[in-house]
Amino acid sequence: MMASPPHAVFVGLIQRDFILLPDGRSFEDLIGGNALYSAVGWRLWQPDQVAGIVARVGEDYPAHRLEELEQMGFDIQGIRVEKHPLEVRAFYAYQDLQTFSREEVVLHYARHRLPFPKALMGYQPPLPYPDSRTQSQPISLRSTDLPKGYLDATAAHVAPVDYLTHNLLPSLLRQGLITKITLAPSPGYMLPTFLTDMAQILRGLTAFLPTEGDLRNLFKERTNDLWEMVEALGEFVEIIVVRKSDLSQWVYDARSRNRWFIPPYPARTISLHGTGDVFCGGFLAGFCETYDPVEAALYGSIAASIASEGIGPFYALDCEPRLPRARLESLRQAVRKI
């Protein structure tokens, strides 16, 4: 039983990550997934507050990985272990910091003259098809996946899963004590055919956190002007933060119609894997502390900068305790109002 509810809840995916960096370094079977990385972004700023994770894994998921999460202080009662195998392996071969491939797995290992990992036998990359409005996927989350005690949290972030999950979970979270909800969309529905569905997803959110690519895919038949896209969605949600591939952000406050640009912190970047999700968790922590969208984006940006200097979800949590605040003060001076 849960002694007390988590302070924040992170809904999304738990994965088994296989990562190849451009220089040939290989990282095999790491615990990963956007729910975990976003929870890490929160914990970087709120180390004493419990983060609950909501996701699905199969009976074949390594049990010691879940135990590791619990030992690290994450509440895992929201991780549902199915009574059958579930494909949650994820392969990423990075060509550079911002570009990766998930296909031709064997060829990528052969190109670097690396043995093919036995744990990847039988792996198939995900199919690039639009999300369904009616049919759930094995990774889709349902109302029964959310522990009742999680509704007593104060904040939640919904990471990319699929359309059905994003259509259902935010309204369910609002039925409890959760007053701050952020959401990063799934690529499977950020398409022109889903544009009229966006109002249903966005209404009631505290902030919407898409990537630039997400927005351009959604509006590609209507406009190329990113601010036009943001203003159109601002009819349904007050705060929109556009995450760019270089870890910079554009922040839009629909109520005041103010815009800001936040450049990336000059980190010693090794990999951007998971940093977008770390940003989202850091943003939620910052907003809970300041109620200011620009400050929240700064919190997210600094969390992402620290995560980018290592590999794996827990690297950022081992940083020197004063580092995040020091970087925050530095980056705050670089914010530019547009």
Secondary structure, DSSP 8 states (H G I E B T S, - for coil): --SS--SEEEES--EEEEEE-TTS-EEEEEEE-HHHHHHHHHHHH-TTS-EEEEEEE-TTS-HHHHHHHHHTT-B-TTEEE-SS----EEEEEESSSS-EE-S-HHHHHHHTT----GGGTT----------SS---TT---GGGS-GGGGGSSEEEE-S--HHHHHHHHHHHTTTT--EEEE---TTT-SGGGGGGHHHHHTT-SEE--BHHHHHHHTTTT-S-HHHHHHHHTTT-SEEEEE-TTS-EEEEETTTTEEEEE-------S--TTHHHHHHHHHHHHHHHH--HHHHHHHHHHHHHHHTTSSSTTGGGGS-TTHHHHHHHHHHTT-EE-
